Every structure is written in structure tokens, then in C-alpha cells.
């Protein structure tokens, strides 16, 4: 949406979205996040060990 000031200057700023607060994750979501963190940790640790073994 383009708006102009009284002097004819273009005011072309983006409109800001409505803000909202995030809700706390449900226990099922918390377990899923913990499982994802465990897999990510295992994956990164295995990459580090493979890199150490190869070098």
C-alpha cells in the first residue's frame, strides 16, 4: 500500500503484522523436540568421530 505525505513524499514502508505470544509446547511436542535433539546430537557426534577417524 502506497501512501504519500502532504509534501508528496512516498511513504512505502511495509505494514507490520499483528503480534501474538507463542504458546508453550504440549507434552507431546516436548517429547518430539527431545527426540529430535537426541538424534541431532547423535548425528553430529558421529560426524565428529568419523572426521577424527579419517584424519
Biopython code that builds the backbone (N, CA, C, O; Angstrom):
import numpy as np
from Bio.PDB.StructureBuilder import StructureBuilder

atoms = [
    (1, "UNK", "N", (0.849, -1.172, 0.000)),
    (1, "UNK", "CA", (0.000, 0.000, 0.000)),
    (1, "UNK", "C", (0.893, 1.234, 0.000)),
    (1, "UNK", "O", (1.763, 1.379, 0.859)),
    (2, "UNK", "N", (0.682, 2.087, -0.931)),
    (2, "UNK", "CA", (1.490, 3.295, -1.026)),
    (2, "UNK", "C", (0.719, 4.472, -0.442)),
    (2, "UNK", "O", (-0.448, 4.699, -0.761)),
    (3, "UNK", "N", (1.391, 5.195, 0.402)),
    (3, "UNK", "CA", (0.807, 6.416, 0.946)),
    (3, "UNK", "C", (1.774, 7.555, 0.700)),
    (3, "UNK", "O", (2.988, 7.355, 0.651)),
    (4, "UNK", "N", (1.241, 8.726, 0.550)),
    (4, "UNK", "CA", (2.058, 9.912, 0.299)),
    (4, "UNK", "C", (1.836, 10.915, 1.425)),
    (4, "UNK", "O", (0.722, 11.070, 1.926)),
    (5, "UNK", "N", (2.911, 11.593, 1.813)),
    (5, "UNK", "CA", (2.777, 12.636, 2.819)),
    (5, "UNK", "C", (2.190, 13.883, 2.173)),
    (5, "UNK", "O", (1.946, 13.919, 0.967)),
    (6, "UNK", "N", (1.966, 14.906, 2.997)),
    (6, "UNK", "CA", (1.384, 16.149, 2.485)),
    (6, "UNK", "C", (2.297, 16.828, 1.476)),
    (6, "UNK", "O", (1.816, 17.542, 0.596)),
    (7, "UNK", "N", (3.607, 16.618, 1.586)),
    (7, "UNK", "CA", (4.541, 17.239, 0.658)),
    (7, "UNK", "C", (4.784, 16.375, -0.577)),
    (7, "UNK", "O", (5.607, 16.733, -1.419)),
    (8, "UNK", "N", (4.095, 15.260, -0.703)),
    (8, "UNK", "CA", (4.207, 14.422, -1.882)),
    (8, "UNK", "C", (5.295, 13.373, -1.804)),
    (8, "UNK", "O", (5.610, 12.744, -2.814)),
    (9, "UNK", "N", (5.884, 13.164, -0.621)),
    (9, "UNK", "CA", (6.942, 12.160, -0.461)),
    (9, "UNK", "C", (6.297, 10.795, -0.265)),
    (9, "UNK", "O", (5.353, 10.638, 0.510)),
    (10, "UNK", "N", (6.819, 9.828, -0.976)),
    (10, "UNK", "CA", (6.284, 8.479, -0.907)),
    (10, "UNK", "C", (6.654, 7.823, 0.419)),
    (10, "UNK", "O", (7.820, 7.839, 0.814)),
    (11, "UNK", "N", (5.686, 7.256, 1.096)),
    (11, "UNK", "CA", (5.891, 6.514, 2.331)),
    (11, "UNK", "C", (5.584, 5.060, 2.008)),
    (11, "UNK", "O", (4.432, 4.636, 2.101)),
    (12, "UNK", "N", (6.594, 4.295, 1.631)),
    (12, "UNK", "CA", (6.402, 2.948, 1.119)),
    (12, "UNK", "C", (6.922, 1.895, 2.097)),
    (12, "UNK", "O", (7.583, 0.945, 1.680)),
    (13, "UNK", "N", (6.636, 2.049, 3.378)),
    (13, "UNK", "CA", (7.090, 1.092, 4.377)),
    (13, "UNK", "C", (6.167, -0.128, 4.407)),
    (13, "UNK", "O", (4.979, -0.032, 4.098)),
    (14, "UNK", "N", (6.720, -1.243, 4.774)),
    (14, "UNK", "CA", (5.922, -2.461, 4.872)),
    (14, "UNK", "C", (4.988, -2.368, 6.072)),
    (14, "UNK", "O", (5.328, -1.773, 7.094)),
    (15, "UNK", "N", (3.823, -2.955, 5.937)),
    (15, "UNK", "CA", (2.895, -2.985, 7.063)),
    (15, "UNK", "C", (3.364, -4.047, 8.044)),
    (15, "UNK", "O", (3.802, -5.125, 7.642)),
    (16, "UNK", "N", (3.272, -3.741, 9.315)),
    (16, "UNK", "CA", (3.734, -4.684, 10.336)),
    (16, "UNK", "C", (2.627, -5.679, 10.656)),
    (16, "UNK", "O", (1.467, -5.292, 10.794)),
    (17, "UNK", "N", (2.975, -6.958, 10.775)),
    (17, "UNK", "CA", (1.951, -7.949, 11.098)),
    (17, "UNK", "C", (1.519, -7.822, 12.555)),
    (17, "UNK", "O", (2.236, -7.266, 13.387)),
    (18, "UNK", "N", (0.351, -8.340, 12.838)),
    (18, "UNK", "CA", (-0.159, -8.315, 14.204)),
    (18, "UNK", "C", (0.703, -9.244, 15.064)),
    (18, "UNK", "O", (1.013, -10.364, 14.660)),
    (19, "UNK", "N", (1.082, -8.773, 16.242)),
    (19, "UNK", "CA", (1.935, -9.576, 17.119)),
    (19, "UNK", "C", (1.088, -10.482, 18.003)),
    (19, "UNK", "O", (-0.032, -10.135, 18.378)),
    (20, "UNK", "N", (1.638, -11.641, 18.328)),
    (20, "UNK", "CA", (0.967, -12.573, 19.223)),
    (20, "UNK", "C", (2.025, -13.311, 20.029)),
    (20, "UNK", "O", (3.179, -13.407, 19.613)),
    (21, "UNK", "N", (1.631, -13.824, 21.167)),
    (21, "UNK", "CA", (2.536, -14.580, 22.022)),
    (21, "UNK", "C", (2.483, -16.057, 21.633)),
    (21, "UNK", "O", (1.418, -16.598, 21.337)),
    (22, "UNK", "N", (3.630, -16.684, 21.641)),
    (22, "UNK", "CA", (3.687, -18.112, 21.339)),
    (22, "UNK", "C", (3.158, -18.901, 22.533)),
    (22, "UNK", "O", (3.345, -18.505, 23.683)),
    (23, "UNK", "N", (2.509, -19.998, 22.251)),
    (23, "UNK", "CA", (2.007, -20.848, 23.328)),
    (23, "UNK", "C", (3.078, -21.862, 23.721)),
    (23, "UNK", "O", (3.903, -22.259, 22.897)),
    (24, "UNK", "N", (3.056, -22.269, 24.971)),
    (24, "UNK", "CA", (4.018, -23.250, 25.469)),
    (24, "UNK", "C", (3.733, -24.592, 24.809)),
    (24, "UNK", "O", (2.568, -24.962, 24.667)),
    (25, "UNK", "N", (4.764, -25.334, 24.400)),
    (25, "UNK", "CA", (4.524, -26.606, 23.697)),
    (25, "UNK", "C", (3.851, -27.641, 24.605)),
    (25, "UNK", "O", (4.101, -27.706, 25.808)),
    (26, "UNK", "N", (3.000, -28.431, 23.987)),
    (26, "UNK", "CA", (2.319, -29.505, 24.700)),
    (26, "UNK", "C", (3.327, -30.581, 25.082)),
    (26, "UNK", "O", (4.409, -30.634, 24.499)),
    (27, "UNK", "N", (2.999, -31.443, 26.051)),
    (27, "UNK", "CA", (3.936, -32.519, 26.426)),
    (27, "UNK", "C", (4.342, -33.403, 25.247)),
    (27, "UNK", "O", (5.488, -33.849, 25.184)),
    (28, "UNK", "N", (3.428, -33.665, 24.315)),
    (28, "UNK", "CA", (3.779, -34.473, 23.143)),
    (28, "UNK", "C", (4.813, -33.751, 22.283)),
    (28, "UNK", "O", (5.749, -34.373, 21.781)),
    (29, "UNK", "N", (4.647, -32.445, 22.114)),
    (29, "UNK", "CA", (5.615, -31.661, 21.347)),
    (29, "UNK", "C", (6.960, -31.625, 22.066)),
    (29, "UNK", "O", (8.007, -31.672, 21.421)),
    (30, "UNK", "N", (6.940, -31.542, 23.381)),
    (30, "UNK", "CA", (8.187, -31.526, 24.142)),
    (30, "UNK", "C", (8.950, -32.828, 23.955)),
    (30, "UNK", "O", (10.171, -32.817, 23.800)),
    (31, "UNK", "N", (8.233, -33.959, 23.967)),
    (31, "UNK", "CA", (8.891, -35.249, 23.744)),
    (31, "UNK", "C", (9.460, -35.329, 22.335)),
    (31, "UNK", "O", (10.553, -35.858, 22.134)),
    (32, "UNK", "N", (8.715, -34.801, 21.348)),
    (32, "UNK", "CA", (9.197, -34.811, 19.974)),
    (32, "UNK", "C", (10.453, -33.958, 19.843)),
    (32, "UNK", "O", (11.399, -34.353, 19.161)),
    (33, "UNK", "N", (10.474, -32.783, 20.496)),
    (33, "UNK", "CA", (11.660, -31.924, 20.457)),
    (33, "UNK", "C", (12.846, -32.609, 21.129)),
    (33, "UNK", "O", (13.974, -32.501, 20.647)),
    (34, "UNK", "N", (12.608, -33.306, 22.227)),
    (34, "UNK", "CA", (13.692, -34.013, 22.904)),
    (34, "UNK", "C", (14.239, -35.134, 22.026)),
    (34, "UNK", "O", (15.449, -35.353, 21.986)),
    (35, "UNK", "N", (13.363, -35.840, 21.324)),
    (35, "UNK", "CA", (13.802, -36.906, 20.425)),
    (35, "UNK", "C", (14.602, -36.330, 19.259)),
    (35, "UNK", "O", (15.619, -36.902, 18.866)),
    (36, "UNK", "N", (14.155, -35.212, 18.706)),
    (36, "UNK", "CA", (14.903, -34.562, 17.632)),
    (36, "UNK", "C", (16.273, -34.106, 18.110)),
    (36, "UNK", "O", (17.260, -34.226, 17.385)),
    (37, "UNK", "N", (16.332, -33.583, 19.327)),
    (37, "UNK", "CA", (17.616, -33.146, 19.879)),
    (37, "UNK", "C", (18.550, -34.329, 20.079)),
    (37, "UNK", "O", (19.751, -34.218, 19.834)),
    (38, "UNK", "N", (18.012, -35.460, 20.520)),
    (38, "UNK", "CA", (18.846, -36.650, 20.710)),
    (38, "UNK", "C", (19.400, -37.142, 19.373)),
    (38, "UNK", "O", (20.582, -37.472, 19.278)),
    (39, "UNK", "N", (18.557, -37.192, 18.343)),
    (39, "UNK", "CA", (19.039, -37.613, 17.023)),
    (39, "UNK", "C", (20.059, -36.641, 16.460)),
    (39, "UNK", "O", (21.050, -37.060, 15.862)),
    (40, "UNK", "N", (19.829, -35.347, 16.644)),
    (40, "UNK", "CA", (20.769, -34.344, 16.135)),
    (40, "UNK", "C", (22.108, -34.458, 16.850)),
    (40, "UNK", "O", (23.158, -34.345, 16.217)),
    (41, "UNK", "N", (22.083, -34.678, 18.153)),
    (41, "UNK", "CA", (23.317, -34.837, 18.913)),
    (41, "UNK", "C", (24.070, -36.086, 18.472)),
    (41, "UNK", "O", (25.290, -36.059, 18.307)),
    (42, "UNK", "N", (23.346, -37.169, 18.285)),
    (42, "UNK", "CA", (23.965, -38.412, 17.817)),
    (42, "UNK", "C", (24.557, -38.240, 16.426)),
    (42, "UNK", "O", (25.647, -38.741, 16.149)),
    (43, "UNK", "N", (23.852, -37.538, 15.554)),
    (43, "UNK", "CA", (24.324, -37.307, 14.189)),
    (43, "UNK", "C", (25.599, -36.470, 14.188)),
    (43, "UNK", "O", (26.568, -36.824, 13.517)),
    (44, "UNK", "N", (25.609, -35.375, 14.925)),
    (44, "UNK", "CA", (26.785, -34.502, 14.963)),
    (44, "UNK", "C", (27.964, -35.216, 15.614)),
    (44, "UNK", "O", (29.099, -35.083, 15.154)),
    (45, "UNK", "N", (27.711, -35.965, 16.667)),
    (45, "UNK", "CA", (28.790, -36.698, 17.322)),
    (45, "UNK", "C", (29.377, -37.746, 16.381)),
    (45, "UNK", "O", (30.593, -37.937, 16.346)),
    (46, "UNK", "N", (28.521, -38.425, 15.621)),
    (46, "UNK", "CA", (29.044, -39.420, 14.686)),
    (46, "UNK", "C", (29.864, -38.752, 13.583)),
    (46, "UNK", "O", (30.875, -39.308, 13.153)),
    (47, "UNK", "N", (29.454, -37.577, 13.120)),
    (47, "UNK", "CA", (30.244, -36.859, 12.119)),
    (47, "UNK", "C", (31.616, -36.468, 12.665)),
    (47, "UNK", "O", (32.620, -36.564, 11.959)),
    (48, "UNK", "N", (31.656, -36.031, 13.909)),
    (48, "UNK", "CA", (32.926, -35.644, 14.514)),
    (48, "UNK", "C", (33.817, -36.874, 14.660)),
    (48, "UNK", "O", (35.006, -36.814, 14.348)),
    (49, "UNK", "N", (33.262, -37.977, 15.124)),
    (49, "UNK", "CA", (34.072, -39.188, 15.286)),
    (49, "UNK", "C", (34.583, -39.716, 13.947)),
    (49, "UNK", "O", (35.717, -40.188, 13.859)),
    (50, "UNK", "N", (33.757, -39.641, 12.906)),
    (50, "UNK", "CA", (34.195, -40.069, 11.582)),
    (50, "UNK", "C", (35.309, -39.173, 11.077)),
    (50, "UNK", "O", (36.288, -39.653, 10.505)),
    (51, "UNK", "N", (35.164, -37.869, 11.286)),
    (51, "UNK", "CA", (36.209, -36.926, 10.848)),
    (51, "UNK", "C", (37.510, -37.179, 11.589)),
    (51, "UNK", "O", (38.584, -37.100, 10.993)),
    (52, "UNK", "N", (37.433, -37.478, 12.874)),
    (52, "UNK", "CA", (38.642, -37.780, 13.641)),
    (52, "UNK", "C", (39.275, -39.101, 13.179)),
    (52, "UNK", "O", (40.499, -39.217, 13.118)),
    (53, "UNK", "N", (38.446, -40.080, 12.861)),
    (53, "UNK", "CA", (38.968, -41.363, 12.433)),
    (53, "UNK", "C", (39.628, -41.261, 11.057)),
    (53, "UNK", "O", (40.625, -41.938, 10.804)),
    (54, "UNK", "N", (39.102, -40.445, 10.184)),
    (54, "UNK", "CA", (39.648, -40.327, 8.843)),
    (54, "UNK", "C", (40.951, -39.552, 8.843)),
    (54, "UNK", "O", (41.868, -39.868, 8.084)),
    (55, "UNK", "N", (41.035, -38.535, 9.694)),
    (55, "UNK", "CA", (42.239, -37.700, 9.675)),
    (55, "UNK", "C", (43.410, -38.299, 10.420)),
    (55, "UNK", "O", (44.480, -37.693, 10.477)),
]
sb = StructureBuilder()
sb.init_structure("model")
sb.init_model(0)
sb.init_chain("A")
sb.init_seg("    ")
for serial, (resi, resn, name, xyz) in enumerate(atoms, 1):
    if name == "N":
        sb.init_residue(resn, " ", resi, " ")
    sb.init_atom(name, np.array(xyz, "f"), 0.0, 1.0, " ", f" {name:<3s}", serial, name[0])
structure = sb.get_structure()
